Amino acid sequence: MFEDEVSFTDAFGRLLLRLSLGVLMLLHGVDKILDVSAINFISGELAEVNLPAFLVHGVYVGEIVAPLMLIFGVFSRLAGVLVAINMSFAIFLAHRAQLWEMTDFGGWQLELQWMYLACGLVIAFIGGGRYALVKD
């Protein structure tokens, strides 16, 4: 009986993690579709560090495609890696000046960005679980 409970809680925990990260990242992606100024900003940041402009399209992979993969549980490990890569780029391009800064309330300035990156990595390590459409 206890093993079944652990299996259920493990599967439900993975589902909750996938849905939480997927929905929250998807909202960022939808915003970038609706407001192209964000894409223009990212293009400028890429140019500033001499990276090719086509990399800006990775935002759609990391904030639209990967979150949908997480929500539906399709290749969840790959989706977690894509989110982690997306957040690594976001931290490097837009937030590197805040890397060692704290908020006025004692938190790390990049705690939200790190949480997205870490959750992507966790999913990459543990997989989508029992309630994924495509098991990994």
CNS distance restraints for C-alpha pairs under 8 A (distance, minus, plus):
assign (resid   1 and name CA) (resid   5 and name CA) 6.45 0.50 0.50
assign (resid   2 and name CA) (resid   6 and name CA) 6.28 0.50 0.50
assign (resid   3 and name CA) (resid   7 and name CA) 6.15 0.50 0.50
assign (resid   4 and name CA) (resid   8 and name CA) 6.13 0.50 0.50
assign (resid   5 and name CA) (resid   9 and name CA) 6.05 0.50 0.50
assign (resid   6 and name CA) (resid  10 and name CA) 5.87 0.50 0.50
assign (resid   7 and name CA) (resid  11 and name CA) 6.07 0.50 0.50
assign (resid   8 and name CA) (resid  12 and name CA) 5.96 0.50 0.50
assign (resid   9 and name CA) (resid  13 and name CA) 5.81 0.50 0.50
assign (resid  10 and name CA) (resid  14 and name CA) 6.24 0.50 0.50
assign (resid  10 and name CA) (resid 129 and name CA) 7.77 0.50 0.50
assign (resid  11 and name CA) (resid  15 and name CA) 6.26 0.50 0.50
assign (resid  11 and name CA) (resid 129 and name CA) 5.28 0.50 0.50
assign (resid  11 and name CA) (resid 130 and name CA) 5.38 0.50 0.50
assign (resid  11 and name CA) (resid 131 and name CA) 6.65 0.50 0.50
assign (resid  12 and name CA) (resid  16 and name CA) 6.08 0.50 0.50
assign (resid  12 and name CA) (resid 131 and name CA) 7.65 0.50 0.50
assign (resid  13 and name CA) (resid  17 and name CA) 6.10 0.50 0.50
assign (resid  14 and name CA) (resid  18 and name CA) 6.06 0.50 0.50
assign (resid  14 and name CA) (resid 123 and name CA) 7.76 0.50 0.50
assign (resid  14 and name CA) (resid 127 and name CA) 7.76 0.50 0.50
assign (resid  14 and name CA) (resid 128 and name CA) 6.09 0.50 0.50
assign (resid  14 and name CA) (resid 129 and name CA) 5.75 0.50 0.50
assign (resid  15 and name CA) (resid  19 and name CA) 6.05 0.50 0.50
assign (resid  15 and name CA) (resid 128 and name CA) 6.96 0.50 0.50
assign (resid  15 and name CA) (resid 129 and name CA) 6.90 0.50 0.50
assign (resid  15 and name CA) (resid 131 and name CA) 6.37 0.50 0.50
assign (resid  15 and name CA) (resid 132 and name CA) 7.56 0.50 0.50
assign (resid  16 and name CA) (resid  20 and name CA) 5.93 0.50 0.50
assign (resid  17 and name CA) (resid  21 and name CA) 6.09 0.50 0.50
assign (resid  17 and name CA) (resid 119 and name CA) 7.55 0.50 0.50
assign (resid  17 and name CA) (resid 123 and name CA) 7.82 0.50 0.50
assign (resid  18 and name CA) (resid  22 and name CA) 5.77 0.50 0.50
assign (resid  18 and name CA) (resid  70 and name CA) 5.24 0.50 0.50
assign (resid  18 and name CA) (resid  71 and name CA) 6.02 0.50 0.50
assign (resid  18 and name CA) (resid  73 and name CA) 7.50 0.50 0.50
assign (resid  18 and name CA) (resid  76 and name CA) 7.91 0.50 0.50
assign (resid  18 and name CA) (resid 123 and name CA) 7.31 0.50 0.50
assign (resid  18 and name CA) (resid 128 and name CA) 7.05 0.50 0.50
assign (resid  19 and name CA) (resid  23 and name CA) 5.87 0.50 0.50
assign (resid  19 and name CA) (resid  70 and name CA) 6.58 0.50 0.50
assign (resid  19 and name CA) (resid  71 and name CA) 5.03 0.50 0.50
assign (resid  20 and name CA) (resid  24 and name CA) 6.12 0.50 0.50
assign (resid  21 and name CA) (resid  25 and name CA) 5.96 0.50 0.50
assign (resid  21 and name CA) (resid  67 and name CA) 7.15 0.50 0.50
assign (resid  21 and name CA) (resid  70 and name CA) 7.63 0.50 0.50
assign (resid  21 and name CA) (resid 116 and name CA) 6.91 0.50 0.50
assign (resid  21 and name CA) (resid 119 and name CA) 7.04 0.50 0.50
assign (resid  21 and name CA) (resid 120 and name CA) 7.62 0.50 0.50
assign (resid  22 and name CA) (resid  26 and name CA) 5.93 0.50 0.50
assign (resid  22 and name CA) (resid  66 and name CA) 7.50 0.50 0.50
assign (resid  22 and name CA) (resid  67 and name CA) 4.01 0.50 0.50
assign (resid  22 and name CA) (resid  68 and name CA) 6.39 0.50 0.50
assign (resid  22 and name CA) (resid  69 and name CA) 7.80 0.50 0.50
assign (resid  22 and name CA) (resid  70 and name CA) 5.31 0.50 0.50
assign (resid  22 and name CA) (resid  71 and name CA) 5.35 0.50 0.50
assign (resid  23 and name CA) (resid  27 and name CA) 6.30 0.50 0.50
assign (resid  23 and name CA) (resid  67 and name CA) 6.61 0.50 0.50
assign (resid  23 and name CA) (resid  71 and name CA) 7.05 0.50 0.50
assign (resid  24 and name CA) (resid  28 and name CA) 6.89 0.50 0.50
assign (resid  25 and name CA) (resid  29 and name CA) 6.49 0.50 0.50
assign (resid  25 and name CA) (resid  63 and name CA) 5.43 0.50 0.50
assign (resid  25 and name CA) (resid  64 and name CA) 7.53 0.50 0.50
assign (resid  25 and name CA) (resid  67 and name CA) 6.04 0.50 0.50
assign (resid  25 and name CA) (resid 116 and name CA) 7.98 0.50 0.50
assign (resid  26 and name CA) (resid  30 and name CA) 6.11 0.50 0.50
assign (resid  26 and name CA) (resid  63 and name CA) 5.36 0.50 0.50
assign (resid  26 and name CA) (resid  64 and name CA) 5.38 0.50 0.50
assign (resid  26 and name CA) (resid  67 and name CA) 5.50 0.50 0.50
assign (resid  26 and name CA) (resid  68 and name CA) 7.30 0.50 0.50
assign (resid  27 and name CA) (resid  31 and name CA) 6.21 0.50 0.50
assign (resid  27 and name CA) (resid  63 and name CA) 7.90 0.50 0.50
assign (resid  28 and name CA) (resid  32 and name CA) 6.46 0.50 0.50
assign (resid  28 and name CA) (resid  63 and name CA) 6.35 0.50 0.50
assign (resid  29 and name CA) (resid  33 and name CA) 6.43 0.50 0.50
assign (resid  29 and name CA) (resid  59 and name CA) 7.39 0.50 0.50
assign (resid  29 and name CA) (resid  60 and name CA) 6.40 0.50 0.50
assign (resid  29 and name CA) (resid  63 and name CA) 4.44 0.50 0.50
assign (resid  29 and name CA) (resid  64 and name CA) 5.25 0.50 0.50
assign (resid  30 and name CA) (resid  34 and name CA) 6.27 0.50 0.50
assign (resid  30 and name CA) (resid  63 and name CA) 7.93 0.50 0.50
assign (resid  30 and name CA) (resid  64 and name CA) 7.25 0.50 0.50
assign (resid  31 and name CA) (resid  35 and name CA) 5.87 0.50 0.50
assign (resid  32 and name CA) (resid  36 and name CA) 5.90 0.50 0.50
assign (resid  32 and name CA) (resid  37 and name CA) 7.82 0.50 0.50
assign (resid  32 and name CA) (resid  38 and name CA) 5.84 0.50 0.50
assign (resid  32 and name CA) (resid  39 and name CA) 6.45 0.50 0.50
assign (resid  35 and name CA) (resid  39 and name CA) 7.81 0.50 0.50
assign (resid  36 and name CA) (resid  40 and name CA) 6.30 0.50 0.50
assign (resid  37 and name CA) (resid  41 and name CA) 6.09 0.50 0.50
assign (resid  38 and name CA) (resid  42 and name CA) 6.32 0.50 0.50
assign (resid  39 and name CA) (resid  43 and name CA) 6.13 0.50 0.50
assign (resid  39 and name CA) (resid  56 and name CA) 6.93 0.50 0.50
assign (resid  40 and name CA) (resid  44 and name CA) 6.25 0.50 0.50
assign (resid  41 and name CA) (resid  45 and name CA) 6.30 0.50 0.50
assign (resid  42 and name CA) (resid  46 and name CA) 6.18 0.50 0.50
assign (resid  42 and name CA) (resid  56 and name CA) 6.44 0.50 0.50
assign (resid  42 and name CA) (resid  93 and name CA) 7.61 0.50 0.50
assign (resid  42 and name CA) (resid  94 and name CA) 7.76 0.50 0.50
assign (resid  43 and name CA) (resid  47 and name CA) 6.26 0.50 0.50
assign (resid  43 and name CA) (resid  53 and name CA) 6.02 0.50 0.50
assign (resid  43 and name CA) (resid  56 and name CA) 5.89 0.50 0.50
assign (resid  44 and name CA) (resid  48 and name CA) 6.15 0.50 0.50
assign (resid  45 and name CA) (resid  49 and name CA) 6.66 0.50 0.50
assign (resid  45 and name CA) (resid  93 and name CA) 5.80 0.50 0.50
assign (resid  45 and name CA) (resid  94 and name CA) 7.01 0.50 0.50
assign (resid  46 and name CA) (resid  50 and name CA) 6.19 0.50 0.50
assign (resid  46 and name CA) (resid  51 and name CA) 5.06 0.50 0.50
assign (resid  46 and name CA) (resid  52 and name CA) 6.76 0.50 0.50
assign (resid  46 and name CA) (resid  53 and name CA) 6.42 0.50 0.50
assign (resid  46 and name CA) (resid  55 and name CA) 7.75 0.50 0.50
assign (resid  46 and name CA) (resid  56 and name CA) 7.60 0.50 0.50
assign (resid  46 and name CA) (resid  93 and name CA) 6.96 0.50 0.50
assign (resid  47 and name CA) (resid  51 and name CA) 5.75 0.50 0.50
assign (resid  47 and name CA) (resid  52 and name CA) 6.99 0.50 0.50
assign (resid  47 and name CA) (resid  53 and name CA) 6.75 0.50 0.50
assign (resid  51 and name CA) (resid  55 and name CA) 7.55 0.50 0.50
assign (resid  54 and name CA) (resid  58 and name CA) 7.96 0.50 0.50
assign (resid  55 and name CA) (resid  59 and name CA) 7.85 0.50 0.50
assign (resid  57 and name CA) (resid  61 and name CA) 7.02 0.50 0.50
assign (resid  58 and name CA) (resid  62 and name CA) 6.11 0.50 0.50
assign (resid  58 and name CA) (resid  86 and name CA) 7.25 0.50 0.50
assign (resid  59 and name CA) (resid  63 and name CA) 5.73 0.50 0.50
assign (resid  59 and name CA) (resid  64 and name CA) 7.80 0.50 0.50
assign (resid  59 and name CA) (resid  86 and name CA) 6.65 0.50 0.50
assign (resid  60 and name CA) (resid  64 and name CA) 5.13 0.50 0.50
assign (resid  60 and name CA) (resid  65 and name CA) 6.57 0.50 0.50
assign (resid  61 and name CA) (resid  65 and name CA) 4.80 0.50 0.50
assign (resid  61 and name CA) (resid  66 and name CA) 5.98 0.50 0.50
assign (resid  61 and name CA) (resid  82 and name CA) 7.40 0.50 0.50
assign (resid  62 and name CA) (resid  66 and name CA) 5.31 0.50 0.50
assign (resid  62 and name CA) (resid  67 and name CA) 7.18 0.50 0.50
assign (resid  62 and name CA) (resid  82 and name CA) 5.51 0.50 0.50
assign (resid  62 and name CA) (resid  83 and name CA) 5.10 0.50 0.50
assign (resid  62 and name CA) (resid  85 and name CA) 7.59 0.50 0.50
assign (resid  62 and name CA) (resid  86 and name CA) 5.18 0.50 0.50
assign (resid  63 and name CA) (resid  67 and name CA) 6.06 0.50 0.50
assign (resid  63 and name CA) (resid  83 and name CA) 7.24 0.50 0.50
assign (resid  63 and name CA) (resid  86 and name CA) 7.66 0.50 0.50
assign (resid  64 and name CA) (resid  68 and name CA) 6.27 0.50 0.50
assign (resid  65 and name CA) (resid  69 and name CA) 6.25 0.50 0.50
assign (resid  66 and name CA) (resid  70 and name CA) 6.23 0.50 0.50
assign (resid  66 and name CA) (resid  78 and name CA) 7.99 0.50 0.50
assign (resid  66 and name CA) (resid  79 and name CA) 4.61 0.50 0.50
assign (resid  66 and name CA) (resid  80 and name CA) 7.33 0.50 0.50
assign (resid  66 and name CA) (resid  82 and name CA) 6.27 0.50 0.50
assign (resid  66 and name CA) (resid  83 and name CA) 6.48 0.50 0.50
assign (resid  67 and name CA) (resid  71 and name CA) 6.11 0.50 0.50
assign (resid  67 and name CA) (resid  79 and name CA) 7.02 0.50 0.50
assign (resid  67 and name CA) (resid  83 and name CA) 7.73 0.50 0.50
assign (resid  68 and name CA) (resid  72 and name CA) 6.17 0.50 0.50
assign (resid  69 and name CA) (resid  73 and name CA) 5.63 0.50 0.50
assign (resid  69 and name CA) (resid  74 and name CA) 4.84 0.50 0.50
assign (resid  69 and name CA) (resid  75 and name CA) 6.56 0.50 0.50
assign (resid  69 and name CA) (resid  76 and name CA) 6.28 0.50 0.50
assign (resid  69 and name CA) (resid  79 and name CA) 6.07 0.50 0.50
assign (resid  70 and name CA) (resid  74 and name CA) 6.43 0.50 0.50
assign (resid  70 and name CA) (resid  75 and name CA) 7.70 0.50 0.50
assign (resid  70 and name CA) (resid  76 and name CA) 5.40 0.50 0.50
assign (resid  70 and name CA) (resid  79 and name CA) 6.20 0.50 0.50
assign (resid  70 and name CA) (resid  80 and name CA) 7.59 0.50 0.50
assign (resid  70 and name CA) (resid 128 and name CA) 7.64 0.50 0.50
assign (resid  72 and name CA) (resid 132 and name CA) 6.46 0.50 0.50
assign (resid  72 and name CA) (resid 133 and name CA) 6.26 0.50 0.50
assign (resid  73 and name CA) (resid 128 and name CA) 5.83 0.50 0.50
assign (resid  73 and name CA) (resid 131 and name CA) 7.23 0.50 0.50
assign (resid  73 and name CA) (resid 132 and name CA) 3.95 0.50 0.50
assign (resid  73 and name CA) (resid 133 and name CA) 5.09 0.50 0.50
assign (resid  73 and name CA) (resid 134 and name CA) 6.07 0.50 0.50
assign (resid  73 and name CA) (resid 135 and name CA) 7.57 0.50 0.50
assign (resid  74 and name CA) (resid 128 and name CA) 7.88 0.50 0.50
assign (resid  74 and name CA) (resid 132 and name CA) 6.50 0.50 0.50
assign (resid  74 and name CA) (resid 133 and name CA) 5.72 0.50 0.50
assign (resid  74 and name CA) (resid 134 and name CA) 4.82 0.50 0.50
assign (resid  74 and name CA) (resid 135 and name CA) 7.32 0.50 0.50
assign (resid  75 and name CA) (resid  79 and name CA) 6.30 0.50 0.50
assign (resid  75 and name CA) (resid 128 and name CA) 7.59 0.50 0.50
assign (resid  75 and name CA) (resid 134 and name CA) 6.19 0.50 0.50
assign (resid  75 and name CA) (resid 135 and name CA) 7.12 0.50 0.50
assign (resid  75 and name CA) (resid 136 and name CA) 6.17 0.50 0.50
assign (resid  76 and name CA) (resid  80 and name CA) 6.07 0.50 0.50
assign (resid  76 and name CA) (resid 123 and name CA) 6.77 0.50 0.50
assign (resid  76 and name CA) (resid 124 and name CA) 6.92 0.50 0.50
assign (resid  76 and name CA) (resid 127 and name CA) 5.81 0.50 0.50
assign (resid  76 and name CA) (resid 128 and name CA) 5.05 0.50 0.50
assign (resid  76 and name CA) (resid 132 and name CA) 7.88 0.50 0.50
assign (resid  76 and name CA) (resid 136 and name CA) 6.96 0.50 0.50
assign (resid  77 and name CA) (resid  81 and name CA) 6.40 0.50 0.50
assign (resid  77 and name CA) (resid 123 and name CA) 5.76 0.50 0.50
assign (resid  77 and name CA) (resid 124 and name CA) 3.91 0.50 0.50
assign (resid  77 and name CA) (resid 125 and name CA) 6.82 0.50 0.50
assign (resid  77 and name CA) (resid 126 and name CA) 7.50 0.50 0.50
assign (resid  77 and name CA) (resid 127 and name CA) 5.10 0.50 0.50
assign (resid  77 and name CA) (resid 128 and name CA) 6.81 0.50 0.50
assign (resid  77 and name CA) (resid 136 and name CA) 6.89 0.50 0.50
assign (resid  78 and name CA) (resid  82 and name CA) 6.23 0.50 0.50
assign (resid  78 and name CA) (resid 124 and name CA) 6.43 0.50 0.50
assign (resid  79 and name CA) (resid  83 and name CA) 6.21 0.50 0.50
assign (resid  79 and name CA) (resid 120 and name CA) 7.53 0.50 0.50
assign (resid  79 and name CA) (resid 124 and name CA) 7.38 0.50 0.50
assign (resid  80 and name CA) (resid  84 and name CA) 6.19 0.50 0.50
assign (resid  80 and name CA) (resid 119 and name CA) 7.49 0.50 0.50
assign (resid  80 and name CA) (resid 120 and name CA) 3.98 0.50 0.50
assign (resid  80 and name CA) (resid 121 and name CA) 5.73 0.50 0.50
assign (resid  80 and name CA) (resid 122 and name CA) 7.41 0.50 0.50
assign (resid  80 and name CA) (resid 123 and name CA) 5.26 0.50 0.50
assign (resid  80 and name CA) (resid 124 and name CA) 4.75 0.50 0.50
assign (resid  81 and name CA) (resid  85 and name CA) 6.14 0.50 0.50
assign (resid  81 and name CA) (resid 120 and name CA) 6.04 0.50 0.50
assign (resid  81 and name CA) (resid 121 and name CA) 6.16 0.50 0.50
assign (resid  81 and name CA) (resid 124 and name CA) 5.70 0.50 0.50
assign (resid  82 and name CA) (resid  86 and name CA) 6.04 0.50 0.50
assign (resid  82 and name CA) (resid 120 and name CA) 7.64 0.50 0.50
assign (resid  83 and name CA) (resid  87 and name CA) 6.11 0.50 0.50
assign (resid  83 and name CA) (resid 116 and name CA) 7.47 0.50 0.50
assign (resid  83 and name CA) (resid 117 and name CA) 6.60 0.50 0.50
assign (resid  83 and name CA) (resid 120 and name CA) 5.44 0.50 0.50
assign (resid  84 and name CA) (resid  88 and name CA) 6.07 0.50 0.50
assign (resid  84 and name CA) (resid 116 and name CA) 7.25 0.50 0.50
assign (resid  84 and name CA) (resid 117 and name CA) 4.49 0.50 0.50
assign (resid  84 and name CA) (resid 118 and name CA) 7.10 0.50 0.50
assign (resid  84 and name CA) (resid 119 and name CA) 7.95 0.50 0.50
assign (resid  84 and name CA) (resid 120 and name CA) 5.09 0.50 0.50
assign (resid  84 and name CA) (resid 121 and name CA) 6.07 0.50 0.50
assign (resid  85 and name CA) (resid  89 and name CA) 6.29 0.50 0.50
assign (resid  85 and name CA) (resid 117 and name CA) 7.72 0.50 0.50
assign (resid  86 and name CA) (resid  90 and name CA) 6.24 0.50 0.50
assign (resid  87 and name CA) (resid  91 and name CA) 6.03 0.50 0.50
assign (resid  87 and name CA) (resid 113 and name CA) 6.50 0.50 0.50
assign (resid  87 and name CA) (resid 114 and name CA) 7.72 0.50 0.50
assign (resid  87 and name CA) (resid 116 and name CA) 6.91 0.50 0.50
assign (resid  87 and name CA) (resid 117 and name CA) 5.47 0.50 0.50
assign (resid  88 and name CA) (resid  92 and name CA) 6.10 0.50 0.50
assign (resid  88 and name CA) (resid 117 and name CA) 7.03 0.50 0.50
assign (resid  89 and name CA) (resid  93 and name CA) 5.80 0.50 0.50
assign (resid  90 and name CA) (resid  94 and name CA) 5.53 0.50 0.50
assign (resid  90 and name CA) (resid  95 and name CA) 6.75 0.50 0.50
assign (resid  90 and name CA) (resid 113 and name CA) 7.97 0.50 0.50
assign (resid  91 and name CA) (resid  95 and name CA) 4.65 0.50 0.50
assign (resid  91 and name CA) (resid  96 and name CA) 5.69 0.50 0.50
assign (resid  91 and name CA) (resid 110 and name CA) 7.97 0.50 0.50
assign (resid  91 and name CA) (resid 113 and name CA) 6.99 0.50 0.50
assign (resid  92 and name CA) (resid  96 and name CA) 5.04 0.50 0.50
assign (resid  95 and name CA) (resid  99 and name CA) 6.67 0.50 0.50
assign (resid  95 and name CA) (resid 110 and name CA) 7.55 0.50 0.50
assign (resid  98 and name CA) (resid 109 and name CA) 6.21 0.50 0.50
assign (resid  98 and name CA) (resid 110 and name CA) 6.93 0.50 0.50
assign (resid  99 and name CA) (resid 109 and name CA) 7.18 0.50 0.50
assign (resid  99 and name CA) (resid 110 and name CA) 6.67 0.50 0.50
assign (resid 100 and name CA) (resid 108 and name CA) 7.72 0.50 0.50
assign (resid 100 and name CA) (resid 109 and name CA) 7.68 0.50 0.50
assign (resid 101 and name CA) (resid 108 and name CA) 6.31 0.50 0.50
assign (resid 101 and name CA) (resid 109 and name CA) 5.49 0.50 0.50
assign (resid 102 and name CA) (resid 106 and name CA) 5.93 0.50 0.50
assign (resid 102 and name CA) (resid 107 and name CA) 5.51 0.50 0.50
assign (resid 102 and name CA) (resid 108 and name CA) 4.44 0.50 0.50
assign (resid 102 and name CA) (resid 109 and name CA) 4.89 0.50 0.50
assign (resid 103 and name CA) (resid 107 and name CA) 5.20 0.50 0.50
assign (resid 103 and name CA) (resid 108 and name CA) 5.94 0.50 0.50
assign (resid 103 and name CA) (resid 109 and name CA) 5.33 0.50 0.50
assign (resid 107 and name CA) (resid 111 and name CA) 7.15 0.50 0.50
assign (resid 110 and name CA) (resid 114 and name CA) 6.03 0.50 0.50
assign (resid 111 and name CA) (resid 115 and name CA) 5.98 0.50 0.50
assign (resid 112 and name CA) (resid 116 and name CA) 6.38 0.50 0.50
assign (resid 113 and name CA) (resid 117 and name CA) 6.29 0.50 0.50
assign (resid 114 and name CA) (resid 118 and name CA) 5.88 0.50 0.50
assign (resid 115 and name CA) (resid 119 and name CA) 5.96 0.50 0.50
assign (resid 116 and name CA) (resid 120 and name CA) 6.17 0.50 0.50
assign (resid 117 and name CA) (resid 121 and name CA) 6.35 0.50 0.50
assign (resid 118 and name CA) (resid 122 and name CA) 6.13 0.50 0.50
assign (resid 119 and name CA) (resid 123 and name CA) 6.24 0.50 0.50
assign (resid 120 and name CA) (resid 124 and name CA) 6.21 0.50 0.50
assign (resid 121 and name CA) (resid 125 and name CA) 6.26 0.50 0.50
assign (resid 122 and name CA) (resid 126 and name CA) 6.12 0.50 0.50
assign (resid 123 and name CA) (resid 127 and name CA) 5.20 0.50 0.50
assign (resid 123 and name CA) (resid 128 and name CA) 6.66 0.50 0.50
assign (resid 127 and name CA) (resid 135 and name CA) 7.84 0.50 0.50
assign (resid 127 and name CA) (resid 136 and name CA) 5.93 0.50 0.50
assign (resid 128 and name CA) (resid 132 and name CA) 5.52 0.50 0.50
assign (resid 128 and name CA) (resid 135 and name CA) 6.64 0.50 0.50
assign (resid 128 and name CA) (resid 136 and name CA) 6.65 0.50 0.50
assign (resid 129 and name CA) (resid 135 and name CA) 6.83 0.50 0.50
assign (resid 129 and name CA) (resid 136 and name CA) 7.81 0.50 0.50
assign (resid 130 and name CA) (resid 135 and name CA) 7.21 0.50 0.50
